[in-house]
């Protein structure tokens, strides 16, 4: 099997490329450019510098691949620029699906986001839960999903859309620049200032999925690829409030550095916790079982190790 991964210099794309390389899969890693540490990590892959917004460049690239994993959609930072967010998620996804068709690549996994369901979720969230996107980030990814569904329905490229919750895990290369993500932002603040300041009440709940379980889930989807377009929730069995995550960072920090860490609550909103669970029936149906050994605690320790190595 030969897998082409877009956005392979990014947080998720780099991990996926490394994951499949270690499985002995032929990986074609693409990005607009590669950081030297990413290129070193992925030295066993075919590295292609490719801008998915450049039709001319895409026309000149002829990869030999069986499937595309498309992670190069707009993150929450890019989505703050409405035009750039729509361009990357919608037009970029369309370009990649056209690219797949022209190169006889008949399968594509398109990365979306759990935020198509909303932001402050409650209750049990399954793939059949009504969509309630609240911001450009969620809407941009819905546009990517719509292209995936349309191309799949028209028989051009078989597609699935995956909806990960809050993704976390070790930092593998110096290309990482997403220090706004939890728990990394808490780790960085603790490491640099010896405190964690939560700007909210800390009561909001989020679901966190480790990069390893995310990668394993994608592997299961590829091995059991559906004939028609499907959506898959990529999540974990546990939810945590922001305060609980900060307290976990505090525990790991104090054990690692042998000194106290103070957590400050600086906001009052939200007043109550939005309790919710994530159903992953579709993944369970194809045999996926979450590996709980990849925990928040172990990832936080790895993030601190990265920060110490760069001091």
Order of alpha helices (4+ residues) and beta strands (2+ residues): beta-alpha-beta-alpha-beta-alpha-beta-alpha-alpha-beta-beta-alpha-beta-beta-alpha-beta-beta-alpha-beta-beta-alpha-beta-beta-alpha-alpha
